Amino acid sequence: MTYGPIDFIALEFKGNKFRGDILPELFELVNKEIIRIIDMVVILKDQDGEVTVLEMKELDPETISIFDPLHVAVTSIITRQDIDALAEQLENNSTAGAMLIENLWAVKTKEAMLAADGRLVMFERIPHDVVVEALADIAVLASSAG
């Protein structure tokens, strides 16, 4: 089986106020088979810095039903080390959702490259901050040249 690139994404919601605003967008990406959510963990950090971790299978039935349209595989690939490292970065009184997301959009392209006897020589994800900085540098250069 061919897999697309897999990303680890963690989103923090301050004040433990996850309202679910992002869920419709995730539902759409999953329904259109652009992404597949392989694993998902909810991490709560209270006012005193105490951490509670909830894996999908540990959520109450009502909460699980909210996330059902995501079809999370619940693979437990997100490790305790991942969770601990993430929890250290969270502010007190916050909630984080950690997800492993497979980029399904890339699978057909990858399969076509393999069928053509192509060999992936390099693949790097450029961080958003680096792209923004490079574009700002280019804009400065363009304005000083013109």
Secondary structure by P-SEA (a helix, b strand, c coil): ccccbbbbbbbbbccccccccaaaaaaaaaaaccccccbbbbbbbccccbbbbbccccccaaaaaaaccccccccccccaaaaaaaaaaccccbbbbbbbcccccaaaaaaaaaaacccccbbbbbcaaaaaaaaaaaaaaaaaac
